[in-house]
Amino acid sequence: MATEDKNRATAAAILPLVGGAANVSSIAHCMTRLRLGLHDRSLVDDEALKALPAVMGVVEDDTYQIVLGPGTVARVTPEFEQLVEEGRETAPPQAAVSSDDLAAQGAAIKAQQKAKNATPFKLFLRKIANIFVPLIPALIGCGIIAGLNGLLVNLGWLPAVTPALAAMASGFMALIAVFVGYNTAKEFGGTPILGGAVAAIIVFPGVANIDAFGQTLSPGQGGVLGALGAAVLAVYVEKWCRRWVPEALDVLVTPTLTVLISGLATIFGLMYVAGEISSAIGTFADWLLSNGGAGAGFVLGGLFLPLVMLGLHQALIPIHTTLIEQQGYTVLLPILAMAGAGQVGAAMAVYFRLPRNESIRRTIKSALPAGLLGVGEPLIYGVSLPLGRPFITACVGGAFGGGFVGLFNQLGDTVGSTAIGPSGWALFPLLDGNHGLGSTIAIYGAGLLVGYVAGFLATYFFGFSKDLLTEFNVSQDPAPSTVAATGGPHPTPDTDADADTNRANGPGSTDSGPTDPGSTGPDSPEKAPARV
């Protein structure tokens, strides 16, 4: 099947399972997930979605998120958008149910789901993530070009080409404040281009002629934090103007006052304050890893998975970006990436500890390549988190890997990443440091190995209680004699284990069968309680 046909088939399979085109209110995607706004959550068939071969899992937040993996999600989303548009155009009029009725039908479910994650702090972090996540593809592309350029410069190859590569790699970072300002204004309800215009002041070379707080400003001072603050201020000024400026003058007065007021505040206040904060972040990160590298790495690597589960990892995005602006790379990401290594090691241990459970073993085999490349959702939601204790031991593996990388930072061998987003093996092209690329790659690769081994050993020896082994180390496939006698699998209720087996073998597979009464397959975190 052609790639385009495969992506369209995936989109076509997903659409009816989320309630059809009429039930979709918004469509977006991040690095790995298709994010859908839905009118009525009750119309979604979770188990059928999880059974699709292309779907690695589902996550509920303010949007309904379908995990498809990197690359795939970017190709499936346009096909899905096209199918939704076509479905809306061809859908017959629904006289029995009005839009108000449909909205009211799902309001209670939607409100209940949002309430779980609607704390002010989490809502703020979600806005921050929505500002920076769209920038990640450019950060990755420019980061890889920067790495390639550094390699060519060190080898003395293609001297006529390296200046061009340097321009490609640095152009985006030189103007990243503008993009941050644009996205910030858009996210906070203002006019995006006004947010970008105010943020552009920060990177304008002419600010070098301005003195503030007794110091001469420098272009880029304050970086992305200054751009974020300037754009937020611009949004509030714009909203104030919309309320008080007469409509006849709005088109002239509002943008002028927005840029003027927030621009002056940025030049004579925000740039200096944000610059001091940015410098403090860089200084603290260097001090932390220089003086307590092993301990700091152990804590960061061990806690990152729980932070991801709670959504608190989004607070690190501006910090990563600030460090990349200042130093050319973030020293935190390679340490945090060790959490994924612990997850991979834990999954391997589960594979060997449950030799009779073919369902879980198939899930691990299918999800392991993505896990090695830093996409952890399939292993987290499909294996370790539902089992409970293996999730904890995976964090232990991440802690040891993070401690290893942190130790070398403490000894003076800095390991950093020139972009954010990738992890695992996918981070190798983005690595940079202060002692040459070979040394940096060796330390990071050794850290991954430590994470794999520590996660495996911790899970193999401490990840299973006797009860957990008794419940899960059983075959969930039908006996051959049963299949031979009946011409198919023995009829059973639609269980989580069946969904897992069907997903592993694809649509139409008959390789499913009865499960141990009362057991729950680990591919459904909503139904499978964590066992410790």
N, C-alpha and C positions, 0 to 999 in steps of 0.2 A: 504494500500500500504506500502511495506517495506521502511525503511528509505533510503536505497541505491537507490531503484527504484525511490523514490520521488525526490532525489537529481539529479539523472540522467535525470528525466523527466523535471525538472526545467532547467537544462543545455541545454537539447535538445530544449526546448521552446525558450530559449534566443538566441541560435546560429543563426537561420535564420533571426531573427529580427535585428541582428547587421551586416547583410550582408554576413553571411556564413563564413566558415572556411578560405576562400581565402582573406577575408577582415580583418582578425585578424592578427596584427603584433606582439603583445605582450600580455601576460596575467600575472596578479599579483592580490593580494588581501591584504587588511588591516584588521582592526578589524570588519568592517561592510560592506565593498564595494568590488565588483569585478571590477578591474581596467583593462580596455582594451585599447591597442594601435590599432588604426584602420587606414587602408590605405585610405578609402574613407568614410568620415562622412556622406555624403548624402545618403548612403545605409541603414542607421539606421532608424528603424520605432519607434520613441519615444513613440507615443501614444499606440501602441500595447505592447511595453515593460512595460509601466506603468500599463497596464490592466492585466498583469500576476499576479496571486494571491501571488506569492512569492516575487515579486518586490515591495519594499517600495518607490522607487523613483529613479530618475537618476540625476546625477550631471556632468556637463561638465567642464573639466579643461584641463591640458596637456594630460590627458587620459580620456576616456569615462568611467564614474563610475556608476555602477548599485548597488543600496543599497539593500542588502539582509538581513542584520542583523547579529549580532554575532552568532557564531556557524554554522549557515546555510552557510555563505559565505565560511568558511573553508572546508565544505563538498561538496559544489557545484563546487568550483574551480577545483579540480582534475578531476571531471567528465567532466567539460567543456573543460579542456586541452586535455583529451582523445578524446572527440568528434572532436575537432579541428584537432588533429593529424590524426584521421581516415578520416576526410573530406578531408584533403590535400592529403592523400595517394590514395583515391578513386576518386578524382576529375578528370574529363577528361581534356585533354589539351585544352587550350583556344587559338586558333589561331588568333582570331579576335582582342584580347586585350592582349598586352604585359605587362610585369611588369612595364615598363617605362610609358606606356599609363595609367595604373591604378594609378601609383604614381602621374602622372601629373594631372589626373582627380580630385584627392582630395587635391592637394597641396594648392590651394587657400583657400579652406574651412579650412584646418588644420592650415594654417598660420594665418588666420583671428582669429580663436579661440585661438591659442596660444598667439597672440598679446595682448589679453585682460589680460593675467596673466603673461606676460613675462618681467615684470620689474626686474631689477637686484636683488633688495631686495627680491622679492617673489621667484625668482629662487634660491637664496641662502637659503631661509627658506625651500624650497621644498627639497633641498639636505640634509639639517639638519634633516628634518622629515624622509627622506628615510634612514638615518643612524640609527635613534633611534627607529622608529616604529617596525622594525623586532625584536627588543629586548623585546617588551612589553609582549609577552606570557611568557617569562622566568621571567620577573619582577613580573607578576601576580602570577604565580605558586609559586615562591620563597617567595613572600610577604604573600600569604595565609599560607604557611608552617610556616613562621616566626610568624604570628599571632597565629596559633595553638600551636606552641612551647611556646610562651609567656603565653598563657592561661594555658597550662599544668604546666609550671614552677610556676606560681602564685598559682595554686591549689595544688601543691606538688604531682601531679600525674605522674606516669610512669617515675621516675627519670632515669631509665636505657635507656629510649628511647629518652629523650629530647636532649642529646648531639648529637645524630645522626640527629635529626630534625634540630638542630642548624647548623650542617655542611651542610645539604641540602639547608637550607635557605641562608646561607652566602657564599657558594662556588661560585655561579654565581656573586654576588656583588663583591667578592674579585678579580675576573678576568674580570669584565665588561669593563675595559679599553682596554683589548685585543680585545674584540668583537667590541667595538667602533672603534678602529684603523683599524680592518679588513674591516668593513662596510664603513668607511671613504675613505680608499684607493680605494675600489670598486666604490664608488659613484663619486669620483673625477678623475677616469680614470687611476688609477695606479694598481699595482699588489696587490691584497688584503692581501696575506700572508706577504708581506713586511710591509704593514701598521700595521698588527697585531704584527709583530716581534718588530717594533720600539715602539709601544705602550706598549708591555710587559715589557719594561725596567722600566716603571713607577711603576709597582707592584712587581718588582723583589726585594726580601728582601735584596740583596747585596748593594742596593743604600744607605743603612743606613751607609755604610763605606765611603761615598763620601761627601765632603764639597763643597758648592757652595754659593757664595755671603756671605761668612763668617758664613754660617749655615750648619749644618749637615742635609742632605736630609732624608726624611722618606718614606718608601714604600707607594705607593698610593698617594703621594703628587702631587697635580694638578688634580687628578681624571680624569673624562671623558673629561673635557675641555683640559687638557694637552694631553690626548690621541688623541683627535680630532686634535689639533694643530700639534702634532708630525707626525700623519699620513698624513696630508695635506702637510707638509714640505717634507716628504718622497716621496710623489707623484711628487712634483716639482723636487726634486733631481733625481728621477728615469727618468723622462722625459728628463731632461738635459743630463743624461748619454746616453740615447737611441740615442740622436742626435749626440753626439761627440765620443762615444766609438766605435771602429771598431767592425763589426759584429762577427769576429772571437774571440774577447775577451769579447763580451757582456755578455755571460752567466756567466762568472766569475767576471768581473769587476763591472757591473751595480748593482747587489744585494749587493756586498760588500761595494761599495761606498755609496749606498742608506742607508744601516743600519749604516755605520760608521759616515757619515756626519750628518744625521738627528738624530742619537743616541747621538752624542756629543752635538748637539744643544739642544736636549731634556734634557739631564742631567745637563748641565751647563747654561741653560737659561729657557726653557719652563716649566720645573717642578716647578721652583721657581715662575715664573710669573703666571702660571696657578694656583698654590697653593694660591697665594695672591688674585687672582680674585675669586676663589672658596670660600675662607674664607670671602671675602667681600660680596659675594652673601648671604651666610648664616647669616652673621651679619646684613645685611640690612633687610632680611626677618624677622628676629627676632625683630629688632628695629621697623620695620613698623607695625607689628601686636601687639607689646607690647605697643607702644605709640599711634598709630592711628588705632587700630584693627577694630573698628566699621566702621569708615569712609573708611578705606582701603578695608574692606570686602564689603561694599556697592558698591564702585566703581568697584572692581574686579568682583563681582557677576553680576553687571548690564551690564558691557561692554563685558563679555566673549562671549555671543552669536554673537554680531557684529564682534568680533575678529575672531570667527570661520568662519563667512560668508566671511571675507576678507582674510582668510588663515593666519592671523598673529599669531594665537594661537600656531603655530609650533615653534615660538621663545621660548616658555615656556618649551619645552621638555628638553633641556639641563639643564635648571634651576631646574626643578623637579628632574632630575636624580642626579644633584650635591647635592641637599638637602638630598636626600635619602642616598647618599654616606656618607655625613657628620653626619646627625642626626638620620638616620634610617627611616625617613619618610619625606614627603613633606607637609608643612603646607598650601601650596597654593591650592592643589587639592580639599580638602573638601569645601573650599570657592567657587572655580570655579564651583564645582558640583551643587551649588545652582541655577545656570542658568538653568539647566535641570528641577529643581523643579518648577521654575517660568513658564517654558514652559508647564509642565503638568497642573499646575493650570489654565493657560490661556486656554488650550484646553478644560478643564472641563467647563469653563465659556462659551466658544463658543458652546459647546454641549447644554447647557441650554438656551442660548440666541437664538439659531436657532432651535426651536422645530419642525418646519415644514420641514427643509431641511434634509431629511433622508440620502442623499448622504454624506454630511459632517459628520453627526452623525455616520454613519457606518465607515467612515475613522477614526474618533477619537476612536471609540470603538476598532477597530482592531489595532491601533497604540499605544494606551495608555499603554498596558502591556510593550511594548518595551521602552516607555518613562519612566515608573517607574523604569526600570532597567538601565536607563542612555543612551539609544539609542535614540537620539533626532531627527534624520533626518526625519523620517516619519511625525512627528508633525510639524517640522519646514517647510519642503518643501510641505507638504500636507495640512496644515491648516493655521498656524499663519502668515508665511511670505507672501503668496499670498494675504491674507486679509489685510495686512498692519498694521493697528493699533494694532491688537492683538499681533503682534510680539514685538511692543514697550512695551506694558503692560506686556508681558512675561518677558522682560528684567527688568521691575520694580520689578516683583516678585523675580527674581534672585538677585536683589540688596538687597532687604530686608532679604532674606535668608542668603546671604553672610555677610551682616552687623551683623546679629545675631551670626553667627559662629565667625566672627571677634571680636565681643564684648567679647566673652568668652576667646578668645586668649589674648585680652588686659587685662582681669581680671586674667590671669595666667593659665587658663585651655586650654592647647594646644591640638588641634585636627589635626591629620596628617594622611597621607596614606602611607603605606609601598611600594606601587607600583603605576604606572600610567596606564591609559587605562580605567578601569571601572569607573562608576559614578552611581548616584542614589542609589537604594537599593543594587546594585551589589558591592558597595564600603564598605558595612558593614564588610565583612570578612577581609578587608585590613586596617581597622582603627587602629590607635595607638596614644598614647598621653603621657602626663606626670603625669596624675592623675588617672591611672587605666582604664581598658577597659570599665567598666560599665559607668563611667562618660563620656568617649569619645563617646561611642555609643549614650548615652542620648542626648548629645549636638548636635551631627550630625543629629540624628533623629528629634530633635526639630527644627533644622535649615531647614530640608526638609519640615516639616509641615508649618513653617513660609513662605517658598517659595511657597508652594502649595496655602496657604490661600491668600497671598499677590497677587500672579499671578491671582488667581480666582477673587478676589474683584476688582483689577485694570482693568481686562478685562471685567468683568460683568458690571461695572458702567461707564467705560471710553473707552472701546475697540471698541464700535460700534457707528458710526454716524447714523442719521435717514436714510440717503440714503443707507448706507451699510446694515442696517436691512431690508429695503424695498426690496433691490435687492436679498439678500441671504436667508431671512426667508420665503422661498416659497418651496412648494413641488416639487421635481424633479422626482417623481415616476409616472408611468402611472396610469390613473384612472381605477378602476376595470372594469367599464362598457366597456371601450375601449378594454381591454384585452379580456374580455368575448366575445365581438362582433366580434373581428378579429382573435381570437385564438393566439394572440401574441401582443407585444407592437406596438404602432403606429409608422410607419417608420419615422425616424428623421435623420438629419445629424449627422455625427460622431463628437460629441462635447466632451469637456473636462469632463463634468458631466457624459456623458455616459461611458467614460473610467473609471471614479472613481467608478461608480456603478458596472460595469463589474468586476473591480478588487475586489470589496468587496464581490461579490457573486460567483466569480470563472468563468472559461471558460464555455461558453454555456449558461450562465444565460440570462433569458429574462426580468429580473427585471431592465429595463432601459426605458427611455421615453423622451418625449419632455421637453425641458427646457425653462425657460423664455427667450424670444428673447433678444439677446444682452448680456445675462449673461454668465459668465465664471466660471466654477467650480474651486475651490481653490486647486485642486490636480495638477495643471500644472503651476508652477511658471514661466515658459517661456512665457505663454500666458496670465496669469491672472495678471493684473496690481495691484500693491499695492495701497490700498485705505486708506487714513488716515483721 
